């Protein structure tokens, strides 16, 4: 049976996240550093809540008890074209 992909940007499976939790990861940020889930183009906006749910399930705690990742700027991808338009002004 194939494990489902949780982080599409980095192609990280649910099984890889479970392995990270079993290795000691207790927060979304720790899982991110352990297996790169959330380091792709979306920066965890898509997979972050799923990763938190998996951590909570594996640890037997409420999802709210799992520490989320800290957002980094820019919060959304910015095209190079946007910077070029700014420099013309």
C-alpha positions in Angstrom: 0.0 0.0 0.0 1.4 3.4 -1.0 1.4 6.2 1.5 -0.4 9.3 0.4 1.5 12.5 -0.4 0.9 15.2 2.2 3.4 17.8 1.0 2.9 18.1 -2.8 5.7 20.6 -3.3 8.4 18.4 -1.8 6.6 15.1 -2.4 6.7 14.1 1.3 4.4 11.2 2.2 2.3 10.6 5.3 4.7 7.7 6.2 7.7 10.1 6.2 5.9 12.4 8.5 5.0 9.6 10.8 8.6 8.5 10.8 9.6 12.1 11.8 7.2 12.0 14.7 8.5 8.6 15.8 12.0 10.0 15.7 11.0 12.7 18.1 9.5 15.6 16.2 6.7 17.3 18.1 5.9 20.4 16.1 5.3 21.3 12.4 8.6 23.2 12.4 10.5 20.1 13.6 8.9 17.9 11.0 9.8 20.6 8.4 13.4 20.5 9.4 13.5 16.7 9.6 11.9 15.8 6.2 11.4 19.1 4.3 7.5 19.0 4.5 6.5 22.6 4.1 9.7 23.9 2.5 8.3 24.0 -1.1 6.7 26.8 -3.1 3.6 27.1 -0.8 5.7 27.2 2.3 3.4 24.9 4.2 0.2 26.8 3.6 -1.3 23.7 2.0 0.3 20.9 4.0 1.0 22.6 7.3 -2.5 21.8 8.7 -2.3 18.2 7.5 1.1 17.8 9.1 -0.3 19.1 12.4 -3.2 16.7 12.2 -0.9 13.8 11.7 1.4 14.8 14.6 -1.7 15.2 16.8 -3.0 11.8 15.8 0.3 10.0 16.3 0.9 11.7 19.7 -2.7 11.3 20.8 -3.2 15.0 21.6 -5.6 17.6 20.2 -4.5 19.4 17.0 -4.5 22.7 18.9 -1.7 21.4 21.1 0.6 20.9 18.2 2.8 24.0 17.6 2.4 25.4 14.1 5.3 26.6 12.0 6.2 30.3 12.1 5.3 32.1 8.9 8.2 33.7 7.0 8.1 36.7 4.6 7.0 36.9 1.9 3.8 35.1 3.0 2.9 34.5 -0.6 5.2 33.9 -3.6 6.1 37.1 -5.4 6.9 37.2 -9.1 10.0 38.9 -10.4 7.8 40.9 -12.6 6.3 42.6 -9.5 9.7 43.8 -8.5 10.4 45.1 -12.0 7.2 47.1 -12.0 8.2 48.7 -8.6 11.6 49.8 -9.9 10.0 51.7 -12.8 8.3 54.1 -10.4 
